[in-house]
Every structure is written in C-alpha cells, then in structure tokens.
Amino acid sequence: MSALAFTNARLVLAGEVVTGGLLVRDGVIEAIGAVDVTADAETHDLGGKLLAPAIIDLGVFAVDLAACHAGGIVRIGLMPDQSPVLDDPGIVQRAALIGRPDLWIHPIAAATRGLAGRDIAEMAINRDAGARAIGTGRGWIGDAGVMRKVLRYAGDLGLTVIAHAEDGGLAAGAVATEGETATRLGLAAAPAIAEALAIARDVMLAEETGAAIHFRQVTTAAGFALVRAAKARGVAVTCGITPAHLLLSDIAMSDFRSFAHLSPPLRAESDRQAALAALADGTIDVLASGHDPRGPEEKRLPFADAAPGMAGAETLLALGLGLVRDDRLTIERLFALLAGNPARLLGIQAGYLAPGMPADLIVIDEGKPWQITADTLVGRAGNTPFDGLPVQGKAMMVFKGGNRLK
C-alpha cells in the first residue's frame, strides 16, 4: 500500500488539538506533527480542517453501511438483538466478518440464550468467535440471580456487560415517561425511577462480583447520581447516552410524532438538564447514535403502536459538534466519547491518533451547514427525531485502515 499524508490539519489527539500533519503507511499511522512527506505519498492539504479518529459507534442495532460512512463511523458495536440473536459462535463469527473491510463490526454477544433472560449463553465460545462484549439487548434481565451469574462469568472472561437500564416490571407496556406530557397525550407511561431501580441493582451486583458494567443509556437525574456515586467508590461502571436524550425532552412527543418514540423514552426537562450536567462533569463516558432504522411500516402508526428507535448514525457527528459549539464539551472530549472510550470498552486497539494505531480517520468540515431531513438521509431509514433541524459539520473524507471509504 502506498503512503498517505495529510498536511495543514488540526489534529484531534487525546487531550489536545495540535496543528500539523499525519503520515500513514501500510494502513497504520507512522508519524504525527512535523512529518516528512515522501514522494510515493498521496497527499491531502486539509487547509486547517479537523483530522480526527473515525467514530466507533457503541450499541448499533442494524448494520447500515451507507449511514455509517456518511457519519464518519468505521466501527460499530453491534447489539445482540439481531435475527437470529447473537447467542451462538457461528452467528457471532459471521456478524464479525460481514462488514469487512469497509465497516468493522464488533459483535456484542447475548448475555442469555435468545435474550430471554433465563439461561446464560456460551460467553467463552462467543468471545473466541469474535464477541467484544456481552449485552442484555433492548431488555433488562429481571432475575437478579441470572444477572449475577452473567456479571461473574463475563468478569472472569474480561468482558464488559452492556446493560439496558429499565426495570421491566415498571416499564412493561409503557411508551413514555410519567409526567404532564404523557398525561395530556393519554399514553401508557412508566415512572422515571424505573431506570434508577435497574441501575441500583446492577451496580450492586457489579460491585459484588468485580465485573465491569456499561449502561448503554442513562437518561435520568437519579440514574446519573447512582453512576456518579458508584464511580467514586471505584466500581467498574460506565454509561452512555444519545444526542436525543441530551437535546430533547418529552415535549418533543407532544404532537404524537412517532419519530420521537424512543427506548428509553424521552424524559422530563429536569432530567435532560441533569444529563447535560453529567456530560460536563465526566459521568457520561460514551456518546452513541443508538442507530435503529425503522421504515414507514413501523413508524407511520399511532404513537403507542409504532416501534421505538431512531436512525442516528448520520447525525451523530453533527449533533456532537453542536455540543462543542455550545461549550458543553471540548472537541477532544467529544472524540473521547465517540471513539476513544468505546474502543476501550470493547477492548480494541483503535479510537485515537498515535503512531502505530490503525489509520481509521475522518476529515471534518466543522462549519459545513446542512439540514437534517428524514427523506434525504442515505441510510436504511430516516426515522430521526431531529427531522428539519439545521446543523453544522460534515465528514468530508473517511478512511478505514488508510483506505478511503468516502
């Protein structure tokens, strides 16, 4: 493979942004800073544009190549909620290989067989087949004894458990969060405490077993308080969130707009403010798209009958850059949330720019204006709650292992 060189770039490194160049050879970053561009190098003068690690999207529900590349994503942590469920080594191995070389899929194997919450799946064999983590999927394991076994087994294997944080007994059948909006709309709702109850139990089990646990989405003030306190005690706990729960409250559901039917549901404004505070103080570790594309046959239905979920891969970068412009976080922290921390949780050598790391890169025009429009998104579906929102920031070039994908 010939060399690839970038000059006049603003490089997003771990903890700082520096101006300079980056040299790639044989798919690996060779040098950063003042680089010697060799005669055989394909050179890109970026003119001051950002050069950052490509996004690792943790907790995706569908393999959507076009949407990922449009959003600067080259690796995904694939949720076990597939058909068939990722609970068998053959299925896990196939999932890990089907996207290469254009999209590297890191399967999150099911914690229990069929995600039924009863019998523990074959974690060791699934790990050897390519699973990078263990997940409960869209649901909560209601049996504490089973969850304890999952955590203990996963901990022995060195795998993080990625958990859904909603008490199933309270959240069953609910499509909204209890409050004024749900009452006015007449929607079946669950109390926000359903999240905190699930987190409290699972944090205690993780602390007792010594296992690492990641809550894929934490969205309530009480939930963040529990995670924050557990981290202070030294529990191996992390949590993520989507832009939707940072930027929207349950008011976005007021017109029965099914694109705003999410799981977990949108919360009260007070919880949204708590999420922004958790972003600021470092409680939140991962910003993910929650990409779950749903076509019109699943979304053009009455709100309660529509499938939950949103298409988020194409909009994740732009919405994240909006948080930077609003001084909610720095650009280097954004890419820790989008790439560095997801890589660490999955146990892969990727997610930041340094010599010897794979050349998974995105060139970003952070000032590029565009409008999120459901009908023009290039992915499998356009069910975004941000339909019609003007944003700034686009991935102009995307590279996986030095090979250009966009």
Residue pairs with C-beta under 8 A, 6 or more apart in sequence:
1 25
1 26
1 27
1 402
2 40
2 41
2 42
3 23
3 24
3 25
3 30
3 38
3 40
3 41
3 42
4 23
4 24
4 25
4 41
4 42
4 44
4 359
4 399
4 402
5 21
5 22
5 23
5 24
5 35
5 37
5 38
5 41
5 42
5 43
5 44
6 21
6 22
6 23
6 43
6 44
6 46
6 51
6 361
6 363
7 21
7 35
7 37
7 43
7 44
7 45
7 46
8 19
8 21
8 45
8 46
8 47
8 48
9 19
9 20
9 21
9 22
9 46
9 48
9 49
9 50
9 51
9 363
10 17
10 18
10 19
10 46
10 48
10 49
10 50
10 51
11 17
11 18
11 19
11 20
11 22
11 32
11 51
11 52
11 353
12 50
12 51
12 52
12 53
12 331
12 332
12 335
12 353
13 32
13 332
13 352
13 353
13 354
14 332
14 336
14 340
14 352
14 353
14 354
15 332
16 332
17 50
17 331
17 332
18 33
19 48
20 32
20 33
20 34
20 35
21 31
21 32
21 33
21 34
21 35
21 37
22 29
22 31
22 32
22 35
22 51
22 353
22 361
23 29
23 30
23 31
23 32
23 35
23 36
23 37
23 38
23 41
24 30
24 359
24 361
24 399
24 402
25 402
26 402
27 358
27 359
27 401
27 402
27 403
28 356
28 357
28 358
28 359
28 401
28 402
29 353
29 354
29 355
29 356
29 357
29 358
29 359
30 355
31 355
32 353
32 354
32 355
37 43
44 363
44 397
46 363
49 363
49 364
49 365
49 366
49 396
50 331
50 363
50 364
50 365
50 366
51 353
51 361
51 362
51 363
51 364
52 331
52 335
52 339
52 353
52 361
52 362
52 364
53 335
53 339
53 340
53 350
53 351
53 352
53 353
53 360
53 361
53 362
54 72
54 73
54 74
54 75
54 339
54 360
54 361
54 362
54 398
54 399
54 400
55 71
55 72
55 73
55 74
55 75
55 316
55 317
55 338
55 339
55 362
56 73
56 74
56 75
56 76
56 77
56 338
56 339
56 342
56 343
56 346
56 348
56 350
56 351
57 68
57 71
57 73
57 75
57 76
57 77
57 288
57 289
57 291
57 313
57 316
57 338
57 342
58 76
58 77
58 162
58 216
58 240
58 286
58 288
58 342
58 345
58 346
59 77
59 79
59 108
59 162
59 216
59 217
59 240
59 288
59 290
60 76
60 77
60 78
60 79
60 288
60 289
60 290
60 291
60 313
61 78
61 79
61 81
61 290
61 291
61 292
61 309
62 291
62 292
62 293
62 380
63 76
63 78
63 98
63 99
63 103
63 105
64 291
64 293
64 311
64 313
64 379
64 380
65 99
65 102
65 103
66 378
66 379
66 380
67 73
67 291
67 293
67 311
67 313
67 314
67 377
67 378
67 379
67 380
68 74
68 76
68 103
68 313
69 102
69 103
69 395
69 398
69 405
69 406
70 313
70 314
70 377
70 378
70 379
70 395
70 406
71 289
71 313
71 314
71 315
71 316
71 317
71 395
72 317
72 362
72 364
72 395
72 398
73 103
73 289
73 313
73 316
74 103
74 104
74 360
74 398
74 399
74 400
74 405
75 103
75 104
75 105
75 106
75 342
75 343
75 348
75 350
75 360
76 99
76 103
76 104
76 105
76 106
76 291
77 106
77 108
77 132
77 133
77 162
77 342
77 345
77 346
78 86
78 95
78 105
78 106
78 107
78 108
79 86
79 108
79 135
79 137
79 138
80 86
80 87
80 107
80 108
80 109
80 110
80 111
80 115
80 135
80 137
81 115
81 137
81 138
82 91
82 95
84 91
85 91
85 110
85 114
85 115
85 137
86 92
86 95
86 107
86 108
86 109
86 110
86 126
86 131
87 109
87 110
87 112
87 113
87 114
87 115
87 121
87 122
87 126
88 122
88 126
89 122
89 125
89 126
89 128
89 129
90 129
92 107
92 109
92 126
92 129
92 130
92 131
93 129
93 130
95 105
95 107
95 130
96 105
96 106
96 107
96 129
96 130
96 131
97 105
97 130
98 105
99 105
101 400
101 401
101 403
102 400
102 405
103 400
104 400
106 130
106 132
106 133
106 346
106 348
107 126
107 130
107 131
107 132
108 131
108 132
108 133
108 134
108 135
108 162
109 121
109 123
109 126
109 127
109 131
109 133
109 134
109 135
110 121
110 134
110 135
110 137
111 120
111 121
111 123
111 134
111 135
111 136
111 137
111 141
111 150
111 154
111 161
112 118
112 119
112 120
112 121
112 136
112 141
112 146
112 150
113 119
113 120
113 121
115 136
115 137
115 138
115 139
117 136
117 139
117 140
117 141
117 142
117 143
117 146
118 143
118 146
120 146
120 149
120 150
120 153
123 131
123 134
123 153
123 154
123 157
123 159
124 157
127 157
127 159
131 159
132 159
132 346
132 347
132 348
133 159
133 160
133 161
133 162
133 214
133 345
133 346
133 347
134 150
134 154
134 159
134 160
134 161
134 162
135 161
135 162
135 163
135 216
136 150
136 161
136 162
136 163
136 164
137 164
138 164
138 263
139 164
139 168
140 163
140 164
140 165
140 166
140 167
140 168
140 171
140 198
141 147
141 150
141 163
142 168
142 169
144 201
144 205
147 201
147 202
147 205
148 205
148 208
148 209
150 161
151 161
151 202
151 205
151 206
151 209
151 211
151 213
152 209
152 211
154 160
154 161
154 211
154 212
155 209
155 210
155 211
155 212
158 347
159 212
159 347
160 212
160 213
160 214
160 238
160 345
160 346
160 347
161 206
161 211
161 212
161 213
161 214
162 213
162 214
162 215
162 216
162 345
163 198
163 202
163 213
163 214
163 215
163 216
164 198
164 215
164 216
164 217
165 195
165 198
165 199
165 202
165 215
165 216
165 217
165 218
165 223
165 264
166 190
166 194
166 195
166 198
166 264
167 194
167 195
167 197
167 198
170 190
170 191
170 193
170 194
170 197
171 190
171 194
171 264
172 190
173 188
174 188
174 189
174 190
174 194
174 265
175 187
175 188
175 189
175 261
175 265
175 303
175 304
175 308
176 182
176 185
176 187
176 188
176 189
176 190
176 250
176 253
176 265
176 266
177 189
177 190
177 191
177 192
177 250
177 264
177 265
177 266
177 267
177 268
177 271
178 189
178 190
178 191
178 192
179 189
179 192
179 250
179 268
181 250
181 251
181 253
181 254
182 189
182 250
183 189
184 254
185 253
185 254
185 256
185 303
187 253
187 303
187 304
188 304
189 265
190 265
192 220
192 222
192 267
192 268
192 271
193 220
193 222
195 218
195 219
195 220
195 222
195 223
195 264
196 220
196 222
196 223
196 225
196 226
199 215
199 218
199 223
199 226
199 227
200 226
202 213
202 215
203 213
203 226
203 227
203 230
203 235
203 237
205 211
206 212
206 213
206 230
206 235
206 236
206 237
207 230
207 233
207 235
210 236
211 236
212 236
212 237
212 238
213 236
213 237
213 238
214 237
214 238
214 239
214 240
214 285
214 286
214 345
215 223
215 227
215 237
215 238
215 239
215 240
216 239
216 240
216 288
217 239
217 240
217 241
217 242
217 245
217 264
217 290
218 224
218 227
218 239
218 240
218 241
218 275
218 278
218 284
219 241
219 245
219 264
219 267
219 271
219 275
220 267
220 271
220 274
221 270
221 271
221 274
223 239
224 239
224 274
224 275
224 277
224 278
224 283
224 284
227 237
227 239
227 278
227 283
228 278
228 281
228 283
230 237
231 237
231 283
238 285
238 286
238 341
238 345
239 283
239 284
239 285
239 286
240 284
240 285
240 286
240 287
240 288
241 275
241 278
241 279
241 284
241 286
241 287
241 288
242 262
242 287
242 288
242 289
242 290
242 310
242 312
243 287
243 289
243 312
243 315
243 316
243 319
243 320
243 323
243 386
244 262
244 266
244 290
244 310
244 312
244 385
244 386
245 262
245 264
245 266
245 267
245 272
245 275
246 272
246 275
246 276
246 279
246 323
247 272
247 319
247 322
247 386
248 260
248 266
248 272
248 385
249 266
249 267
249 268
249 269
249 271
249 272
250 265
250 266
250 267
250 268
251 269
252 260
252 266
252 385
253 260
253 261
253 265
253 266
253 303
256 302
256 303
257 303
257 385
258 299
258 300
258 301
258 302
258 303
258 306
258 383
259 299
259 310
259 374
259 383
259 384
259 385
259 387
260 266
260 385
261 299
261 303
261 306
261 307
261 308
261 309
262 290
262 308
262 309
262 310
262 385
263 308
263 309
265 308
267 275
275 284
276 328
278 284
279 323
279 328
279 329
280 328
280 329
284 337
285 337
285 341
285 345
286 337
286 341
286 342
286 345
287 316
287 320
287 334
287 337
287 338
288 312
288 316
288 342
289 312
289 313
289 315
289 316
290 309
290 310
290 312
291 310
291 311
291 312
291 313
291 379
292 308
292 309
292 310
292 311
292 312
293 309
293 311
293 379
293 380
293 381
293 382
293 383
294 306
294 307
294 309
294 310
294 311
294 381
294 383
295 380
295 381
295 383
298 306
298 307
299 306
299 307
299 381
299 383
300 306
309 383
310 383
310 384
310 385
311 374
311 377
311 379
311 380
311 381
311 382
311 383
311 384
312 384
313 379
314 377
314 378
314 379
315 372
315 384
315 386
315 391
316 338
317 338
317 362
317 364
317 393
317 394
317 395
318 370
318 372
318 391
318 392
318 393
318 394
319 386
319 391
320 334
320 337
320 338
321 331
321 334
321 364
321 366
321 391
321 392
321 393
322 391
322 392
322 393
323 329
323 334
324 330
324 331
324 334
325 392
329 337
335 352
339 350
339 351
339 352
340 351
340 352
341 351
342 351
343 349
343 350
343 351
343 352
344 351
349 357
349 358
350 357
350 358
350 360
351 360
353 361
358 401
359 399
359 401
359 402
360 399
360 400
360 401
361 397
361 398
361 399
362 395
362 397
362 398
362 399
363 395
363 396
363 397
363 398
364 393
364 394
364 395
364 396
365 393
365 394
365 396
366 392
366 393
367 392
367 393
368 392
368 393
368 394
368 396
369 390
369 391
369 392
370 390
370 391
370 392
370 394
371 388
371 389
371 390
371 391
372 384
372 386
372 387
372 388
372 389
372 390
372 391
373 382
373 387
373 388
374 382
374 383
374 384
374 387
375 382
376 382
377 384
395 406
396 406
397 404
397 406
398 404
398 405
398 406
399 405
